[in-house]
Amino acid sequence: MHDVAQEDSKTKYFWVWAALLVLTAIEVVLGYKQVFQPVRMLEALIFLSVIKSALIIGYFMHLKFERALMRWLLVISVTACFVIMYFFFFPDADRVQPPPNGVGLQYGK
C-alpha cells in the first residue's frame, strides 16, 4: 500500500514538472517571437511566472500541505515586499525614455 501512495506522489510531481516545462517553453517562445506589444508581453510573462512560482511553492516547497495560517503569512509578506518595491522603483520609472528613432536608449531629465 505504501508503494502505491509513493508512486502516486511521484506521478503528481512529474505532472507538475511537465507543466513547469511547458510554461517555460511558452515564455521562451513569447520572448523570442515578440507576439504582443511590450506592455502586454510583460503582463503575459509576469502572469506565467506567477503561475510557475505558485506551482513551485505549492508542490516542491510543500506549502500546499501546510496550514492555512502559514500560506496566508507567505502571501501577506510577499505582497508587502511588492508594495515596498513599488514605492522604491515607481518614482524612477519615467527616467528612461523610449528612443525617438528606435536605436539605443535616451536618458531624460
C-alpha positions in Angstrom: 0.0 0.0 0.0 2.9 2.4 0.7 4.3 1.8 -2.7 1.1 2.8 -4.4 0.9 6.1 -2.4 4.5 6.9 -3.2 4.1 6.1 -6.9 1.0 8.4 -6.9 3.2 11.1 -5.3 5.9 10.7 -7.9 3.3 10.9 -10.7 1.9 14.1 -9.3 5.4 15.7 -9.1 6.1 14.6 -12.7 3.0 16.3 -13.9 3.9 19.5 -12.1 7.4 19.3 -13.5 5.9 18.8 -17.0 3.6 21.8 -16.5 6.6 23.9 -15.5 8.5 22.8 -18.5 5.6 23.7 -20.9 5.1 27.1 -19.2 8.8 27.8 -19.6 8.7 26.8 -23.2 5.8 29.2 -23.7 7.7 32.0 -22.1 10.7 31.4 -24.3 8.6 31.4 -27.4 6.8 34.5 -26.4 10.1 36.2 -25.6 11.7 35.4 -29.0 8.7 35.9 -31.2 7.5 39.2 -29.6 3.9 38.4 -30.5 2.5 41.2 -28.3 3.3 44.9 -27.6 5.9 45.3 -24.9 3.5 46.1 -22.1 1.2 43.2 -23.0 4.3 41.0 -23.3 5.5 41.9 -19.9 2.0 41.3 -18.4 1.8 37.8 -20.1 5.3 36.9 -18.9 4.6 38.0 -15.4 1.3 36.1 -15.3 3.1 32.9 -16.5 5.8 33.4 -13.9 3.3 33.8 -11.1 1.6 30.5 -12.2 5.0 28.8 -12.2 6.0 30.2 -8.8 2.7 29.1 -7.3 3.3 25.6 -8.6 6.9 25.5 -7.3 5.9 26.9 -3.9 2.8 24.7 -3.6 4.3 21.4 -4.6 8.1 21.4 -4.4 8.3 23.5 -1.3 5.3 21.5 0.1 3.4 24.7 1.1 0.2 23.1 -0.3 0.2 20.7 2.6 0.7 23.4 5.3 -1.9 25.0 7.4 -3.8 28.0 6.1 -2.1 30.3 8.5 1.3 29.6 7.0 0.1 30.1 3.5 -1.5 33.5 4.4 1.7 34.6 6.2 3.6 34.0 3.0 1.1 35.8 0.8 1.0 38.8 3.0 4.7 39.1 3.3 5.3 38.7 -0.4 2.6 41.3 -1.1 4.2 43.7 1.4 7.6 43.2 -0.4 5.9 44.1 -3.7 4.3 47.2 -2.3 7.7 48.3 -0.8 9.4 47.7 -4.2 6.7 49.7 -5.9 7.3 52.7 -3.8 11.1 52.5 -4.3 11.0 51.9 -8.1 8.0 53.8 -9.3 9.4 57.3 -8.9 12.2 56.4 -11.3 10.0 54.7 -13.9 10.0 57.7 -16.2 13.7 58.3 -16.3 14.4 56.1 -19.3 12.6 57.4 -22.4 11.9 55.4 -25.5 14.3 56.1 -28.3 13.0 58.5 -31.0 14.4 56.5 -33.9 14.3 53.0 -32.4 18.0 52.8 -31.7 19.6 52.9 -28.3 18.1 54.5 -25.2 17.7 58.1 -24.5 18.2 59.1 -20.8 15.9 62.0 -19.9 15.6 64.7 -17.2 
